[in-house]
Amino acid sequence: MDIENIINEIDYYDDIDHYDDILWPDRVRLPKVYVRDAQDPFQTPIESFKKRFRFCQDSVIYITNLIRAHLQKVDNRGLPIAPEIAVLLTLRFYATASFQIVCGDLTKVSQPTASNIITKVSRLLAQLHRRYIKFPEGAEANINRELFKELGRHGRWPGLPGIDGAIDCTHVKIVSTPACEHHEVYRNRKCDFSINVQVTVGPRTEILDIVARWAGSMHYSRIFQMSALYMNEVHTRYAHRQARW
């Protein structure tokens, strides 16, 4: 079929649509369906995307840009994994706690490659923790106290005055214990091997402090008493008391 015949065919169908609009002006037209690229995870609807990766597309791109220079190769030798795919693979592993081979299948990479990617991305993100995880001081601390005070204010209830942060511990399961003689200290009260992680958050649920070095059998109060956060609080109160004397 030459070009002229194709053009005639298109004109013919355009004429049919034109006369259909005249004869049946009130007919219901089906909405257009746009076919997305099934191989591009960023084309997934935002709600489905967040269910799978716990972040929206814009947040994933922001995270990727933070470590892109360390993930991107100069050339394409060895068919390198795109930085966005590497971050998505890692976030999927965090979000689902699934096997590495399953997360790798979703991005068409082998289990060893998935393991290397998750390890590398995790270390790169951990190196940024001092930039984003820090306890506020001065004016910023006063703003947080005011926000905490407003959180619980209702009617005659005064709210949550004098609060610097909300603190709690959570057990993060580990597959195997570190190479140490007393590995049973990592067994928590539920008989799982874990690390007992202490996290302090602000009024916007932002992480202000994190302690992730204690074994699962360690009690919450002990972790708090051994933390720098507790030491700083005790030192601050002692300094204020000395100043009043």
C-alpha positions as CSV (number, residue, x, y, z in Angstrom):
1,M,0.0,0.0,0.0
2,D,1.5,3.3,-1.1
3,I,1.4,6.6,0.8
4,E,-1.5,8.0,-1.3
5,N,-3.7,5.0,-0.4
6,I,-2.8,5.3,3.3
7,I,-3.8,9.0,3.3
8,N,-7.1,8.1,1.6
9,E,-7.8,5.5,4.2
10,I,-7.2,8.0,7.0
11,D,-9.5,10.6,5.3
12,Y,-12.2,7.9,5.0
13,Y,-12.2,7.1,8.7
14,D,-12.1,10.8,9.6
15,D,-15.3,11.3,7.5
16,I,-17.0,8.4,9.3
17,D,-16.2,10.1,12.7
18,H,-17.5,13.4,11.4
19,Y,-20.8,12.0,10.3
20,D,-21.1,10.0,13.5
21,D,-20.9,13.2,15.4
22,I,-23.7,14.7,13.4
23,L,-26.0,11.7,13.5
24,W,-25.4,10.8,17.2
25,P,-24.3,14.0,19.0
26,D,-25.1,12.6,22.4
27,R,-23.2,9.3,22.1
28,V,-20.8,8.5,24.9
29,R,-17.2,8.4,23.9
30,L,-14.8,6.1,25.7
31,P,-11.8,7.9,27.2
32,K,-8.5,7.5,25.5
33,V,-6.3,4.9,27.0
34,Y,-2.6,5.8,27.0
35,V,-0.3,2.8,27.1
36,R,2.6,3.3,29.5
37,D,6.0,1.7,29.4
38,A,5.7,-1.4,31.5
39,Q,9.5,-1.6,31.8
40,D,9.7,1.9,33.4
41,P,8.8,1.8,37.2
42,F,8.5,5.6,37.3
43,Q,5.5,5.3,35.0
44,T,3.6,3.4,37.7
45,P,0.7,5.4,39.4
46,I,2.0,7.2,42.5
47,E,-0.1,5.2,45.0
48,S,1.1,1.9,43.6
49,F,4.6,3.2,43.4
50,K,4.6,4.2,47.1
51,K,3.2,0.8,48.1
52,R,6.1,-0.9,46.5
53,F,9.0,1.5,47.4
54,R,7.6,3.6,50.3
55,F,8.6,6.8,48.5
56,C,7.0,8.8,45.6
57,Q,8.8,9.2,42.3
58,D,10.1,12.7,43.1
59,S,11.6,11.5,46.4
60,V,13.4,8.6,44.7
61,I,14.9,10.9,42.1
62,Y,16.0,13.2,44.9
63,I,17.7,10.3,46.7
64,T,19.3,9.1,43.5
65,N,20.8,12.5,42.8
66,L,22.5,12.5,46.2
67,I,24.6,9.4,45.3
68,R,24.4,9.4,41.5
69,A,28.1,10.4,41.1
70,H,29.1,7.2,43.0
71,L,26.8,4.9,41.1
72,Q,27.1,6.1,37.5
73,K,29.9,4.8,35.4
74,V,31.9,6.8,32.8
75,D,31.2,4.4,30.0
76,N,28.8,1.6,29.3
77,R,31.3,-1.3,29.6
78,G,29.8,-4.3,31.3
79,L,26.2,-3.1,30.8
80,P,26.1,-1.0,34.0
81,I,22.9,-0.7,36.1
82,A,21.3,2.7,35.9
83,P,21.5,4.7,39.2
84,E,17.7,5.0,39.4
85,I,17.3,1.2,39.1
86,A,19.9,0.6,41.7
87,V,18.1,2.9,44.2
88,L,14.7,1.3,43.4
89,L,16.1,-2.2,43.9
90,T,17.5,-1.2,47.3
91,L,14.3,0.6,48.4
92,R,12.2,-2.4,47.3
93,F,14.4,-4.6,49.5
94,Y,14.0,-2.3,52.4
95,A,10.2,-2.0,51.9
96,T,9.4,-5.7,51.5
97,A,12.2,-7.4,53.4
98,S,12.0,-10.0,50.6
99,F,14.8,-12.2,49.2
100,Q,17.4,-10.5,47.2
101,I,16.8,-12.9,44.3
102,V,13.1,-11.8,44.2
103,C,14.1,-8.1,44.2
104,G,16.7,-8.8,41.5
105,D,14.1,-10.6,39.3
106,L,12.0,-7.4,39.3
107,T,14.8,-5.4,37.8
108,K,16.3,-8.2,35.7
109,V,19.5,-8.7,37.6
110,S,21.0,-11.8,39.3
111,Q,21.1,-12.3,43.1
112,P,24.8,-11.6,43.4
113,T,24.4,-8.4,41.5
114,A,21.4,-7.4,43.7
115,S,23.4,-8.1,46.8
116,N,26.3,-5.9,45.6
117,I,23.9,-3.1,44.6
118,I,22.0,-3.2,48.0
119,T,25.3,-3.2,49.9
120,K,26.8,-0.3,47.9
121,V,23.6,1.9,48.0
122,S,23.2,1.2,51.7
123,R,26.7,2.3,52.5
124,L,26.4,5.5,50.4
125,L,23.2,6.4,52.1
126,A,24.6,5.7,55.5
127,Q,27.5,8.1,54.8
128,L,25.0,10.9,54.5
129,H,23.4,10.4,57.9
130,R,25.3,13.3,59.6
131,R,23.9,15.7,57.0
132,Y,20.2,14.8,57.7
133,I,20.2,13.2,61.2
134,K,21.1,15.8,63.8
135,F,19.6,17.0,67.0
136,P,18.4,20.7,66.8
137,E,19.9,23.4,69.0
138,G,19.1,27.0,69.8
139,A,16.3,28.5,67.9
140,E,15.5,25.3,66.0
141,A,15.1,23.5,69.3
142,N,12.7,26.1,70.5
143,I,10.6,25.8,67.3
144,N,10.4,22.0,67.9
145,R,9.2,22.5,71.4
146,E,6.4,24.8,70.3
147,L,5.4,22.3,67.6
148,F,5.3,19.6,70.2
149,K,3.2,21.8,72.5
150,E,0.7,22.3,69.7
151,L,0.4,18.6,68.9
152,G,-1.4,17.7,72.1
153,R,-3.3,21.0,72.7
154,H,-7.1,20.5,72.8
155,G,-9.6,22.4,74.8
156,R,-8.3,22.7,78.4
157,W,-5.5,20.3,77.8
158,P,-2.1,22.2,77.7
159,G,-0.5,20.0,75.0
160,L,3.0,18.6,75.3
161,P,5.1,21.3,76.8
162,G,8.9,21.0,77.2
163,I,9.3,18.1,74.8
164,D,12.5,18.0,72.7
165,G,11.8,14.6,70.9
166,A,9.9,11.4,71.0
167,I,12.1,8.3,71.6
168,D,11.5,4.6,71.2
169,C,13.4,1.5,70.3
170,T,12.7,-1.1,67.6
171,H,14.2,-4.5,66.8
172,V,15.7,-4.9,63.4
173,K,16.1,-8.6,62.5
174,I,19.4,-9.8,61.2
175,V,20.0,-13.0,59.3
176,S,23.2,-14.0,61.1
177,T,25.0,-12.7,64.1
178,P,28.3,-10.9,63.9
179,A,31.5,-12.9,64.3
180,C,31.7,-12.7,68.1
181,E,32.1,-15.2,70.9
182,H,28.8,-14.2,72.7
183,H,26.5,-14.2,69.7
184,E,23.5,-15.1,71.9
185,V,23.4,-11.5,73.2
186,Y,21.8,-10.7,69.8
187,R,18.8,-12.9,70.7
188,N,15.9,-10.7,71.9
189,R,13.0,-11.6,74.1
190,K,11.1,-13.0,71.2
191,C,13.9,-15.4,70.5
192,D,14.9,-13.6,67.2
193,F,18.3,-12.4,66.4
194,S,18.2,-8.6,66.1
195,I,19.8,-5.2,66.7
196,N,17.9,-3.0,69.1
197,V,17.8,0.4,67.4
198,Q,16.9,3.6,69.4
199,V,15.4,6.4,67.3
200,T,14.4,9.9,68.4
201,V,12.0,11.9,66.2
202,G,10.8,15.4,66.1
203,P,7.3,16.9,65.7
204,R,7.4,16.4,62.0
205,T,8.3,12.8,62.4
206,E,11.9,13.6,61.2
207,I,14.7,11.5,62.7
208,L,16.8,13.6,65.1
209,D,19.0,10.9,66.6
210,I,19.6,7.2,66.0
211,V,21.6,4.6,67.9
212,A,22.1,1.3,66.0
213,R,24.9,-0.5,67.7
214,W,23.3,-2.5,70.5
215,A,22.4,-6.2,70.5
216,G,18.8,-7.4,70.6
217,S,19.0,-8.5,74.3
218,M,19.9,-5.0,75.5
219,H,17.1,-3.3,77.4
220,Y,15.7,0.0,76.2
221,S,16.6,2.0,79.3
222,R,20.2,0.8,79.2
223,I,20.5,1.9,75.6
224,F,19.2,5.3,76.5
225,Q,21.4,5.7,79.5
226,M,24.5,4.8,77.4
227,S,23.5,7.2,74.5
228,A,25.2,10.5,73.8
229,L,21.7,12.1,73.8
230,Y,21.2,11.1,77.5
231,M,24.8,12.3,78.4
232,N,24.2,15.7,76.7
233,E,20.9,16.1,78.5
234,V,22.4,15.3,81.9
235,H,25.4,17.6,81.2
236,T,23.0,20.5,80.2
237,R,20.9,20.1,83.3
238,Y,24.0,20.0,85.5
239,A,25.4,23.1,83.9
240,H,22.1,25.0,84.4
241,R,22.0,23.9,88.0
242,Q,25.6,25.1,88.6
243,A,24.7,28.4,87.0
244,R,21.8,28.9,89.4
245,W,24.0,28.2,92.3
